[in-house]
Amino acid sequence: MTAEQRLRDKLTAALDPERLDIINESDLHAGHRGSPGTGESHFRILIVSAAFAGQSRVERHRRVNEILKDDVGTRIHALALATYAPGEAVPQARVD
């Protein structure tokens, strides 16, 4: 299973998102210090979930990091998060 699919499966199971965009940005970081060179180390995630309603941005990010704790810092070197609850202003286009 790819790292992207693993992230998708975990986040979908835990947060039942209305929208989940996962962008692999590993190619942008090839050769950087700390990059393992696997092609699956740097990701940008946009997620919209009712589970985030009433939570601050920090609480949302902590929740996602807890869900992905077995991957971040091991398989995943860097993770950029954009977390929203339904009804909040969200970019309409994919975050490429």
N, C-alpha and C positions, 0 to 999 in steps of 0.2 A: 504494500500500500504506500502511496506517495505521502509525503509530509502534508501536502495540501489536502488530500482526502482525509487524512487523520485529523487535521484541524477541523475540517468541515463536519466530520462525523461527531466529534466531541462537542462542538459548539451547537450543532443541531439538536443533539440529544439533551443537552443541558439547558438550552435557552429557547428552543422552538422559535427561531427567528422568522420574521416576516420577510426579511432581506438579509442576505449574507454574501458579501463580495470578498473573495480572498485573492489577492494579487501577489504572485511570486516575483519579488524584486531582487532575487539572488544574483542575477546576471549583472545588475548595477554595482554589486559589491565584490565581484570576483577579484581576488588578489589582495583585498583589504585585510589588515591585521585582524585576527580573530575569526575570519570567515573560513569555514572548514572546506570550502571548494566542492561541496556536494551538489550545488545547484538547487538546494532546498533549505536555505538557511535564513533568508530574509523575506518577511511577509508583511503586507499591508492588509488590514481587515476592516471592513465597514460592516457593522451589524446593527439591525433594528429588531428589538425584541421587547415585548410587553414586560418581560422580567426586569427591565431597567426602569420601569415607571417609578417615579419618586426617589430615584437614586441619583447621587451626584456623579459627576464624571469620574472622580477618583474611585468611588464605590464600584462603578461599572467596570473600570479597568482592573481593579483588584479581583472582581468576580471572574472576569475572563482569564486573568493570569492564574487564578486558582484552578480553573477548569483545565488549563493547558500546562500546569506546573510540571508534568512529567516530560514535556517537550521543550519548553522554553529554558534555555541554558544548556540543553543537551543537543537535541536535534536542531532546534531553532536558535539561531544566534541573535536575531533582532526581530521585533514585532511592533508595528505601528498600528494603533487602534483608533477607530472612530466609532463610538457607541451611542446609539439613540434609542429612545422609546417611541412608540407609534405616536404620530401627531407632531413630532418635533421636526424642524426644518432639516431635511436630509438632501444631500446632493442627488439629483435625478439621474445623472450619468454614472456609470461605473467608475470607480476611483482608480483609473489606470494611470 
